[in-house]
Each structure stands twice: as structure tokens, then as C-alpha cells.
Amino acid sequence: MLRRLLAATALGVAATAVAVLPSAPAQALYSCPANYQCIHTWYVDQAHTIWNGSYSINCEGTPLRLGTQSGFLVFSQELCNEPPPIEY
């Protein structure tokens, strides 16, 4: 009886530890400066031939996520043509 109780307790503690620990470190994204549109593109392979996913921010600041954000990261940015409108 005591063995079963100890085994159940150990299993519960192990399951909790596994649930709390992160599976992998988070990959930081590059910041997108004002008046730029930026795109983070992930590829499956190091040669960047197979697209895996992307995260982009357009000139209005709207984010868009597609696919899976993991693998080999390529970052690019481009200056927006017109400055954002001035709000009064």
C-alpha cells in the first residue's frame, strides 16, 4: 500500500515537472523600426529552399503569422514609401 502511494506521488510530481518545463527556448524576433515593413521568414533547411513559416509587420503596424515559426530564420526590412498620416 505504501509503495503504491509513493509511486503515485512520484508520478504526479514528475508529470507536474514535465508540464511546467519549457520544451525549447524561445527564439527572439528582430524589432521592426518605425516607418518600415519587416518580415521574419523561417525555412526548413539551411539552404533556405523550403519555406516553413513567416511573421510580418506591414507599414500600418499590422502583424501577420503564417505557417510554423521554427527552423532557419531570415529577417528582412524595407522602408515604407509614405510616412504614416499625422493624427490630430
Secondary structure, 3 states (H helix, E strand, C coil): CHHHHHHHHHHHHHHHHHHHCCCCCCCCCCCCCCCEEEEEEEECCCCCCCEEEEEEECCCCCEEEEECCCCEEEEEEEECCCCCCCCC
